[in-house]
Amino acid sequence: MEELALQVSKIIRCYRKDDIDEFFYNTEMTPKHVINWVNQFDENDREFLLSELLHILPESYFSKDFMRKFLDLALTKISKDLGYENLYDFLLEAQVIQCQGQRKSQTEIIILLNEIFKDKFGKSIKDFPLNNVKYWIYIDDLLASGGTFKRNIIEEIKHHALDGGFRNSNVEIVCLFIGSHSLGQEKTLYSIDKTLNWEVSKRIRIYRYLNLENDLRKNEPKLNFVYPKENEEGLHFLSFIDKAFVRNYPMRNERIAFRPSNLPVKEDFYSSSKARDRYESILLKKGIELIYNIENITVESIRPLGMTNPSNKTLGTGSHFFTWRNISNTCPIVFWWEANGWYPLFPVKNRGV
């Protein structure tokens, strides 16, 4: 198991490396750290979990070096898609919008982007645009349920009027994510249109590196996230979470709480179909255990497989998505939970316990 832990630690070794200091954060992604985490699972499952992580992490962990290259290549591609000769010409008419506060994913990504601009052009983000604004650039790491993205975009449209208002302008919004859930993306665009009462989505272009295919209406979705089949523990939890709060809204989406037994048609995310079933079952079971150990549950969106819309009678978003700086709360909680004595694989820095 030591060798497996070593290989896992090599993949995630840059996680929060920039935050390590003498006083507040000193968790390094060492083999010992990985073993401390996996030892909390049943003994018979430990080597399997690490082995499966070695299969999954190369496609779901994104380092700081990856992000630097991705931003440069992606924005260059976007500029050509929009008809510009090069990235610099695009930036002359594009404004990078920053909607999130300090220590949030977007803010830290923009810091990286600023470094790229200085290296390539000798200019900072604040030096652009120089001409009339034709595009807003919105960048973040993950669009899952889309709540943050929707809130940010609506606020920008309402509070950053351009020439009599965004609606009356020709400005388009170019969005760039490392990853996005296909269903969350579609529903978010629809919700933005409905909230603003006009089809602003026609002026939103979304680019992404990783498509987390969770829309069951699509033909043969890849389902490259954590999405277990129906089981007794899951059914019991759904009943539990339904009764855990007095709500002024109905619970919904129970029909998609579990993965259909015939999907995915082809397994190319986990190492095998059998491994998928076992891996998802382990994460679900342990996540349920962690929630049952909470003395007083106060967060209506909490689920074993990650936060979701509080009205969803489901087991969680199930994102399998990790970056060098943080982990989304839409990922299974076994990866980031820090309460009730649980030791996380990815300690978080902008979230309470």
C-alpha positions in Angstrom: 0.0 0.0 0.0 3.0 2.3 0.6 3.9 2.3 -3.1 0.3 3.1 -4.1 0.3 6.0 -1.6 3.5 7.3 -3.0 2.1 7.3 -6.5 -1.0 9.1 -5.4 1.0 11.7 -3.5 3.1 12.4 -6.6 -0.1 13.3 -8.5 -1.5 15.7 -5.9 1.8 17.0 -4.4 1.2 20.6 -5.4 -2.2 20.8 -3.6 -2.1 23.9 -1.4 1.7 23.9 -1.6 1.7 27.7 -1.8 -0.2 27.9 1.5 2.2 25.9 3.7 3.6 28.1 6.5 4.7 27.7 10.1 1.5 28.7 11.8 -1.7 28.1 9.9 -1.2 25.3 7.4 1.4 22.6 7.2 -0.2 19.6 5.5 2.0 18.3 2.7 0.7 15.7 0.3 3.1 13.0 1.4 2.6 9.2 1.2 2.0 9.3 5.0 -0.8 11.9 4.5 -2.4 9.7 1.9 -2.2 6.6 4.2 -3.6 8.5 7.1 -6.6 9.3 5.0 -7.2 5.9 3.4 -6.7 4.1 6.8 -10.1 5.5 7.9 -11.8 3.1 5.4 -12.4 -0.6 5.9 -9.1 -2.5 5.7 -10.2 -4.6 2.7 -11.0 -1.4 0.7 -7.8 0.6 1.2 -5.6 -0.7 -1.5 -8.5 -0.8 -3.9 -9.3 2.9 -3.2 -5.7 4.0 -3.8 -5.4 1.8 -6.9 -8.6 3.3 -8.4 -7.5 6.8 -7.5 -4.4 6.2 -9.5 -6.6 5.5 -12.4 -9.0 8.5 -11.9 -6.8 11.3 -10.6 -4.8 11.9 -13.8 -8.0 13.0 -15.5 -9.5 14.8 -12.5 -6.7 16.6 -10.6 -5.5 19.8 -12.2 -2.2 21.3 -11.1 -1.0 24.9 -11.0 1.3 24.2 -14.0 -1.7 22.7 -15.9 -3.8 25.8 -15.2 -1.1 28.2 -16.5 -0.8 26.3 -19.8 -4.5 25.9 -20.0 -5.3 29.6 -19.6 -2.8 30.6 -22.3 -3.8 27.9 -24.8 -7.5 28.3 -24.2 -7.6 32.1 -24.5 -5.5 31.9 -27.6 -8.0 29.5 -29.1 -10.9 31.6 -28.1 -9.3 34.7 -29.7 -9.0 32.8 -33.0 -12.6 31.5 -32.7 -13.7 35.1 -32.4 -11.8 36.2 -35.5 -8.8 37.8 -34.0 -5.3 37.4 -35.3 -3.8 36.8 -31.9 -4.6 36.9 -28.1 -3.3 40.4 -27.7 -5.7 41.8 -30.3 -8.6 40.1 -28.5 -7.6 41.5 -25.1 -7.6 45.0 -26.5 -11.4 44.7 -26.7 -12.0 42.3 -23.8 -12.5 42.9 -20.1 -11.7 40.3 -17.5 -14.4 40.5 -14.9 -13.7 39.6 -11.3 -16.8 38.8 -9.2 -15.5 36.8 -6.3 -13.8 37.7 -3.1 -10.3 36.9 -1.8 -9.2 33.3 -1.5 -11.9 32.2 -3.9 -11.1 30.1 -7.0 -11.8 32.9 -9.5 -9.6 35.4 -7.7 -6.6 33.0 -7.6 -7.0 32.0 -11.2 -7.0 35.7 -12.2 -3.7 36.1 -10.3 -2.2 33.4 -12.5 -3.7 35.1 -15.6 -2.1 38.3 -14.6 1.3 36.6 -14.5 0.7 35.2 -18.0 -0.2 38.7 -19.3 2.9 40.2 -17.7 5.2 37.4 -19.2 3.7 37.6 -22.7 2.9 41.3 -23.1 4.6 43.1 -20.2 1.1 44.3 -19.2 -1.3 43.5 -16.3 -5.0 42.7 -16.6 -5.7 46.3 -15.5 -4.0 47.5 -18.7 -6.7 45.9 -20.8 -8.9 46.8 -22.7 -7.6 49.7 -24.6 -10.5 49.9 -27.1 -14.2 49.6 -26.7 -15.3 46.6 -24.8 -16.8 43.8 -27.0 -16.4 40.9 -24.7 -16.4 40.1 -21.0 -14.1 37.3 -19.9 -15.4 35.2 -17.0 -13.1 32.5 -15.7 -13.5 29.9 -12.9 -12.5 26.4 -12.2 -15.8 24.5 -12.1 -19.4 25.0 -13.0 -21.4 22.3 -11.1 -24.9 23.3 -10.0 -24.1 26.7 -11.5 -25.3 28.8 -8.5 -22.2 30.9 -8.2 -21.9 31.5 -11.9 -25.6 32.5 -12.2 -25.3 34.9 -9.3 -22.0 36.4 -10.6 -23.3 37.0 -14.1 -26.6 38.5 -13.0 -24.8 40.9 -10.6 -22.4 42.0 -13.3 -25.2 42.6 -15.8 -27.1 44.6 -13.3 -24.3 46.6 -11.8 -21.8 47.1 -14.6 -23.9 48.9 -17.2 -22.2 49.6 -20.5 -23.5 52.4 -22.8 -27.1 52.4 -21.4 -27.0 48.9 -20.1 -25.7 45.4 -21.0 -28.9 44.5 -22.8 -28.7 47.4 -25.2 -25.0 46.8 -25.9 -23.4 44.2 -28.2 -21.1 42.9 -25.5 -20.8 39.1 -25.3 -19.7 37.1 -22.3 -16.9 34.5 -22.9 -16.8 32.0 -20.1 -13.9 29.6 -19.5 -13.9 26.7 -17.0 -11.6 23.8 -16.4 -14.7 21.7 -16.0 -18.5 21.9 -16.0 -21.4 19.5 -15.4 -23.4 19.3 -18.6 -26.8 19.4 -16.9 -25.8 22.2 -14.5 -24.6 24.3 -17.4 -27.8 23.9 -19.4 -30.0 24.6 -16.4 -28.0 27.6 -15.3 -28.3 29.3 -18.7 -32.0 28.6 -18.7 -32.3 30.0 -15.2 -30.4 33.2 -16.0 -32.7 33.8 -18.9 -35.7 33.3 -16.8 -34.5 35.5 -13.9 -33.6 38.4 -16.2 -36.7 37.8 -18.4 -34.7 37.9 -21.7 -32.4 35.5 -23.6 -29.1 36.7 -22.4 -27.8 33.1 -22.9 -27.6 33.8 -26.6 -24.7 36.2 -25.8 -22.9 33.7 -23.5 -20.2 31.5 -24.9 -18.9 28.7 -22.7 -15.6 26.9 -23.1 -14.4 24.1 -20.9 -11.6 21.5 -20.8 -13.6 18.8 -19.0 -17.2 17.9 -19.6 -18.7 16.1 -16.6 -21.5 14.3 -18.4 -24.4 14.0 -16.0 -27.3 14.7 -18.3 -29.2 11.4 -18.6 -31.2 12.8 -21.5 -28.1 12.8 -23.7 -27.2 9.7 -25.8 -24.8 7.5 -23.8 -23.5 9.9 -21.2 -20.1 9.2 -19.9 -21.1 9.7 -16.2 -17.6 10.6 -15.3 -18.3 11.5 -11.7 -19.5 9.6 -8.6 -23.0 8.3 -9.2 -23.9 5.0 -7.5 -26.7 2.5 -8.3 -29.7 2.2 -6.1 -28.9 0.5 -2.7 -30.4 0.3 0.7 -28.0 2.7 2.4 -28.8 5.3 -0.2 -32.6 4.9 0.0 -32.4 5.1 3.8 -30.4 8.3 3.6 -32.8 10.0 1.2 -35.6 9.3 3.7 -33.4 10.6 6.5 -32.5 13.9 4.7 -36.1 14.5 3.7 -37.1 14.4 7.3 -34.1 16.2 8.7 -35.4 19.7 8.0 -38.7 21.6 8.0 -38.7 23.1 4.6 -40.9 25.6 2.8 -40.2 24.0 -0.6 -40.8 20.5 -1.9 -38.0 17.9 -2.3 -37.4 17.0 -6.0 -35.3 15.0 -8.4 -35.6 11.7 -6.5 -36.0 9.9 -9.8 -32.4 10.7 -10.7 -30.9 10.0 -7.3 -29.4 6.8 -8.5 -27.5 5.7 -11.6 -29.5 3.6 -14.1 -28.1 0.1 -14.1 -27.6 0.2 -17.9 -25.4 3.3 -17.8 -22.7 4.1 -18.7 -22.9 2.0 -21.9 -19.1 2.0 -22.0 -16.9 2.4 -19.0 -13.9 4.6 -19.6 -13.7 6.7 -16.5 -13.2 4.1 -13.8 -10.9 1.1 -14.4 -13.9 -1.2 -15.0 -17.6 -1.3 -14.5 -17.1 -3.5 -11.4 -14.6 -1.1 -10.0 -17.1 1.8 -10.5 -19.8 0.0 -8.5 -17.4 -0.8 -5.7 -15.7 2.6 -5.6 -19.0 4.6 -5.6 -20.5 2.3 -3.0 -17.5 2.8 -0.6 -17.6 6.6 -0.9 -21.4 6.7 -0.5 -21.3 4.4 2.6 -18.6 6.4 4.3 -20.1 9.8 3.4 -23.4 8.7 4.9 -21.6 7.6 8.1 -20.0 11.0 8.4 -23.3 12.8 8.1 -25.0 10.4 10.6 -22.2 11.3 13.1 -23.2 15.0 13.0 -24.9 15.9 16.2 -26.9 18.8 14.8 -27.2 19.1 11.0 -27.7 22.7 10.0 -26.8 22.8 6.3 -29.7 21.7 4.2 -27.6 21.1 1.1 -25.3 18.5 2.8 -25.1 15.1 1.0 -22.6 12.2 1.2 -21.5 12.8 -2.3 -21.1 16.5 -2.1 -23.3 19.6 -1.7 -26.2 20.1 -3.9 -29.3 22.3 -4.2 -31.0 21.8 -0.9 -34.3 20.9 -2.6 -32.6 17.9 -4.4 -33.6 14.6 -2.9 -30.4 13.1 -4.2 -27.1 11.8 -2.8 -25.0 14.8 -3.9 -23.4 16.3 -7.0 -20.6 13.7 -7.0 -18.0 15.9 -8.7 -14.7 14.2 -9.2 -12.7 17.4 -9.7 -9.7 18.6 -7.8 -7.3 21.6 -8.3 -4.0 22.7 -6.8 -5.7 25.4 -4.7 -8.9 23.8 -3.3 -11.6 21.2 -3.7 -15.2 21.9 -4.6 -17.8 21.2 -1.9 -19.7 19.4 -4.7 -17.1 16.6 -4.4 -17.9 13.6 -2.1 -17.3 14.7 1.5 -14.9 11.9 2.3 -12.3 14.0 0.4 -12.7 17.3 2.2 -14.7 16.8 5.5 -12.8 18.0 8.6 -15.3 17.5 11.4 -16.1 14.7 13.9 -12.5 13.4 13.8 -12.4 12.8 10.0 -9.0 13.4 8.4 -9.4 14.8 4.8 -7.3 14.0 1.8 -7.8 17.5 0.5 -8.0 20.0 3.5 -9.9 23.1 2.4 -9.1 26.7 3.0 -12.2 28.7 2.4 -14.8 26.6 4.1 -15.9 26.0 7.7 -16.2 22.6 9.3 
